[in-house]
Amino acid sequence: MADGPRFFAEHAWVQGAWARDVLLAADDQGTWTQVRPDCSAAERAGAQVLAGPILPGIVNAHSHAFQRAIAGLTECSAAGHDDFWSWRDRMYAAALRISPQQLEAVATFLYAELLRAGYTQVCEFHYLHNDADGKAYADPMEMSLALVRAAQHAGIGLTLLPTLYMRSGFGAAGLRPDQRRFASTPESVLRIAEAVRQIGAGSPRITAGVALHSLRAVDEGALCETAQAARAAGLPVHIHIAEQQQEVDDCVGHHGRRPVEWLLEQVDLDASWNLVHATQASATELRALQGTGASIVLCPSTEANLGDGVFDLPSWLEAGGRWSVGSDSHVCRSWTEELRLLEYSQRFVLRQRNVAARSAQRENTAAVLLDGAIHGGTAASGVALEGIAVGQRADFAMLDAGASSLAGIPESHRLDALLFSSPDAALQRTFVAGREAAVRCDPASFTAAMRQLWQA
């Protein structure tokens, strides 16, 4: 491969710590070929000088792009008890209305927001397959291609996760009328995944995996069929699991097992599996799960917004479990806030401080949180994105060293201030596969789509 861009950074987050005077080089495919701290002036001659500290790109491991259209619109109490399930009914109003054109406009705007926040790859958990009447589009890829175009236009990397959704609940014969757009089969989602992989064959940015919406939405036969096909194709697999206590109770009532417990009995889980939320998983289930190599995907802002509960982070970190972070419903589009909420939720529950650091037997909480989000990203996305290291995709973001929250902070505590001091320090530039992302988005298209959806 031909040589690509070269960069010089006075400070870069490399292998879990700040490194100084770092020379960075990538090939023409956007993969790091050289990461050299303490380089000399002669070695860095001709390299592009980066004006601020740099951090690795972060994988947003769980996204429902269409839900960006309801961020801020579900905060009025429903009649009676208001919880995840009443929110879901309101969310379906957006799912039933949004067109491919509106989805592309909303997703493009969202993906640009994610890029500006330092996310460089997004895992799109996509189940809007059919038209508003529940009929198949003439092109079954219609909605999927809207998301691919949105990612290409914004400049972010995309792992599309076409999602299998077959029934409304445990033991149900099919979907509810308000779920008609979600109807799919193992064959249909696997065909979409393969088609998207072919689109991305010549690009380091576009790829695909597959998702199972949840145990309540997929029967045992379809679960095993999809899992086996995904393993044969080398696809990452995602699934919502144990998010709500009602889901746990329903699973116990139908299968006689808790969700993670039952999944472990049915499928030979491995490192390709990513279990989203797991907020109601027990410590026993988490210990069993860790032995498979599977990862957890945490979405703290959405889990807080929906009243899901608090994930047992200490048990998972003590077991050495791998995890990633996502913004899910996009009430928050900042990975720094997601990580801050992840730690603070533990402090609320346990009435202790620096929970992540203590559980991981390390000194620094911010480092544990950042490194966890980085190291889980490859499993979630199916892309080599484990930080600034040779062989990984050359994704990074440049921090505004002049931000007020960083003023006067010693260099060694810069990451601590980034995560735990407000207002958030801005990221000035974001690079994907060695190239600066132009972060193109058209607010007018987003605004028009929102007006069509909610003011018509």
N, C-alpha and C positions, 0 to 999 in steps of 0.2 A: 504494500500500500504506500501511496505517496505521503510525504510529510504534510501536515496540516498546520494549524495555528500554534503559536508559542506565546505564553503569558508569563509575566513576573508579578508576584504578589508579596508584599512585605510580610503579610500574615495570612495563613490559610489553615483551616481546620483539617488536619491530616491524621488519620489513625487515632482519633479520640483526644487530640490535644492541638493547641496552637503551634504551628511551625513557622519559623521566620525565614525570610528571603528565599521564597519557593519558586523554582523554575518549573513551569508546567508545559508539556508539549502533547499534542494530539495528532492522530493521523487524519487523512482526508475523509474517513468514515465517522470521525467524531469520537474516537476512543482514546483514552489517555495512554500514551506510550512512555511518558517520563514524568515523574514527580520527584523533584530534587530539592529538599530543603538546604539551607545554608549555602546556596550557590554563590559563586563569585561574580563580580561585575563583568568579567570577560565572558563567563558562561551565559549570562542573561542578555548579552548584547543583541539587539535587534528584536527582542521579545516585546510584546505589547504590555505596557505597564498598567496595572490595575490600581486605581486610586484609593481603594479601601480594602479592608479584610474580606476574605472570601470564605463562603460556606458551601458545602455540597448541596446539589439540588435534592429536593425532598419529593418522594412519591406520595401523591394523594391517593391512598389505597382504596377509597370507597366514595364514589360519587353517583348521585342521581341528578344529572344536569337539569332536567325539567323542573325539579323542585326549587331551583333558584327563582323560579317565577312566583313562588309563594312565600319566600323569605320575608318576614315581617307582616304577613297577612293572616296569620293564624293565632294571633296573641289575644284575641277576645274570647272569653269563656263561653263554651257551648252550654246549652241548657242541660241541667243535671250534672252528672259527673264528667269531668274533662280529663282525658288521659290519652295515651298513645292511640287507642282505637278510635276515639272521636276525632283526633287529629288525622288519622288515616282516612276517614270518610271525607274530610275537607281536602286532603291531598288528592283524592281521586277526582275531585272536580277539575283540577288542573290536568291530571292524566287523561281525562276523557275529552278535553277541549283542545289541547295543544296540537297544532299541525306540524308537518315536517319543516316548513319554512320558519314557523315560530320557534320550534325546537332548535334549529340551526342558529337563529339570532340569539336566543337565550344562552345556548351553550357557548357560542363564540365570545359573548360578553363575559360569561363566567370563566372560561378558560383563560382569558386575558387577565382577569382579576387574580386567578390562581398563580399565573406566571409572575405577576408583579409581587406576589407574596413569597416567591421562592419555590413554589411547587413547579417541577419540570416534567413530570409524568402524571397522568391521571388515569385511574382504573375506573372505567365507566360501567356501572352495574345496570345494564340496560334491558328493560322488559316492556317497553312500549313498541310492540312489534306490528300491531294491526291498526287499521283506520278507526275513526271515531265510532263506527257502527260495529266494530269487531271483525270486519272482513279483511282478508289478506289484501295488501297492496298488490298492484300489478307487478311491481318489483318488490319481492320480500325484503330487500335490503333498504327500502326507502328511508326508514327512520334511522337505521344504522349509518347509512351514508351521510345523513345530515350531521351526525356527530363526528364522523371522520372529517368532513369538510370543515366543521367548526374548529377542530383541533389543528388542522393544517393551516387554516387562516390565522388563528391566534398564535401558532408557533409552538404549542406545547406537545409533548409526547403523549400518545394515547394507547392504553391497553383496553380495547373494547371487550366487555364481558357480556355477550348475549345470554339472557337469563331464562332458564326454564321455569315456567309457571303454569301449572296444570289444574289446580283445584283450589277451592276457597278455604279449606281447612282439613284437619285430620279426618279421614273417612268420608269426605265429601265426594260426590260423583263428578263435579266439575267446578267451573268458576261462577261467581256471582255476576249478574248483569253489569255491575259497575267495574268489573275486572276484565271485561271482554277484550280490551286491547292487549292483554298480557298473554293470551292463549298461544301456546308453543308446544313443541315436541322435542325429544332429544335430537332427532334428525334435523329439525329446523334450526336450533341454536348452534349445533355443530357445523352446519353448512355456512351460517353467517360467520362463525369464527374462522373457518378456513378461508372464506372469501376475503375477509379483512386481512388475514395474514398474507394473502397473495398481493393485496393492494400495497402492503407495507414491505414486501420482499426486497425492494431496492432502497428502503429508507430505514435509518436507525430509530425512527420516531414512532411508527405505527405498527401495532401488533394486536394480538387478541388472546384471550383465554375463554373460559366459560364459567357461568354461574348457575347455581341452583337457588331459587329464591329463598326457600326455607324448607324445613321438614314438613311443615303443614301444607305447603304448596306443591309438593312432589311426592309421588308414591315410591315405595321401595324399589319396584322394578325399574322405573325411570331413573331413580337416583343411581342405582348400580350400573345401569347401561351407560349413562352419561359419564360417570366416573371412570369406567373402564375405557371408553373412547377417548376421554381427555388424557388419560395416562398414556395411551398408545400414541397420541399426537404430541405429547410433551407440553400440554397446556396447563397454566395455572388454573386452579379451581377455587371459586369463592362461594360462600353460603352464609346467609343470615342465620344466627342460631342463638337460642336462649336469651333473647333480647328482653322479653317481658315475662313476668311471673305467670300470666295467663297462658302463654305459650308453653311454659314448663308444665303447668297443671294439665293442659290439654294433651300434651305428649305422654305424660304419665297415665292419664286416663285411657288413652288409645293404645299405647304400646307397653305400658307397665314399666317404662324406663324414662329417665330424664333425657333431654335432647342430646347432649354431648355423649352421654352414656350409650344411648341407642345408636347414634351415628358410629361410634367406635365399634359396636358389635356388627354393623352392617357393611362397613367399607374399610378396606385396608388403607387408612390414611397415611400420607407421607408428606414430604416437605413441599409438595406442590399445592397443598390445601391451605386455605386462608379462611378462618372462621370469624365472621363479622359480629362484633359486639360482645357476645358471651357474657353479658353483664350479670346473668343469673346462674352462671356455671359455678359449681361447687369447687372447693379446693381439691377434693378427691378427683373430680373430673379433670381439672386442670393438670394435676400431676400425671394422670393417665395420658392426657392429650400431649403433654410435652414429650413423652417418650416416642411419639410418632414423627416428630420433626415438623408438625403442622404449626402454622402461625395464627396469631390473633390480630384482627384489624380493629382498632379502637377509634371511636368517633366521639370524643368527649363533649363537644358543643351540642351535637344532636342528641346524644344520650341524656344530657342535662335538659335540653329544650323539651324533649318528649317524655321526661320523667321515667327513663328506662331503669335507672339505678346506677350503681357504681361498680365497675369491674374490680375484681380482687387482684389488683396489681402486685401487692407484695408476694402472694403465693406464686404468681407467674414468674416474677423476676427471681425469686429464690430458687425456683426450679430451672432457671436458665432458659425460659421460654422466649421465643422470637415473636416480635410484634411490629406492626406498622400503624400509621395514623391516616385517617381520612376525614373529609368534611361532610360527607353524607348528604344531608338536606340543605347544606350551604347557608345556614343561619350565620355561620362564621366561615371566612375564606382565608384564614391566617393559620399557618402551622405553628407559629409561636404561641398563639392563643390556645390552640388545641393542646399543646404540651403543658402550658401553664395550668389549664383546667384539669388535665389528667393528674398532675401533682396536687393541686389544691383540693380536688374532690377527695383524694386520700386523706389529706390533712383534716378536712371537715369531719370525715367519718371516724378517723383514728385519734384525732386530737394530738397529732404529733407533727414534727417538721422533717423535711428532707427524707420523705418516705422512700422515694425511688432509689436514692443513693444508698440508704441503709439496706434496703432489700436486695440490691445488686452487689452489696459489699464493696462499694466504691465511695470515693470521697465527695464527688461533685454531682449534685442533682441534675443540673442543666446538661452536663456531659452525658449522663446516663440516658436522659430523655432524648437528646439529639441523636446519639449513637443508636439508640433503639429504633427510632424512626428511620434512620438511614439503613440499618442492617436488615430491617424487615422489608424494605422496598423492593428488593430483587425478587423475593418470593411472591409478593403481591402482583408485581407488574410483568414478571417474566423477562425483565430487561436487567442487564448488569449495571446496577445503580447503587453499589455499596460504597459510595463516597469517593473522595479524591484519591484514587489509587490506580496504578497501572492495570489495564485490562477492563476498567469500568468506563461507561459512557461519560464523556467530558461535559458534565452538567454542573453548574455552580452559579451562585448569586453573590453580588458584591454589596457589602454592608456600608451604609452611610456612617462613617466613623465620626462625623460631626453632629450626630443626632443628640438631642438634649438628654436622653436617657443614658447615653454613654459618656457624657461629659465628665471628665476627671476620673473615670473608672480605670484602674490598672488593667493593662492588657490581659493579664491572666484571668480577670473576672469579667471580661467583655461579654462572654456567652451568658453568664449569670444575669447580667443587666439586660441583655437582649430578651431573655425569657421572663424575668421577674421584676422589671422596672418599666413603668409606663410613662409617656406614650410609647408605643412600639417604634423602634428604630426602623427607618425605611431601608428597603433594598433598592439600590440605585440602578443596577443592571442585572439581567438574568441571561445565562447562556445555556443552550441545549445542544448537545452533541458538538460542542466546541464553537458554536456560532451564536452570536448575540441574538436573542429573541426580540423582534421589533415590537412585540406586544400590540399587534394590530387589533383594534375592535372598533365597532361603530355604535356609539351609545344611541344614536338615532334609531337604528334597527331594533335594538333591545327595547327602547322606550315604545316604539310602534307596536312591537309584539305584545308588550305588557298592556298597552291600551286596547288592543284587539281582544286580549284574553279577559280583561277585567272591567273595561268601560264600555264594552259593546252593548 
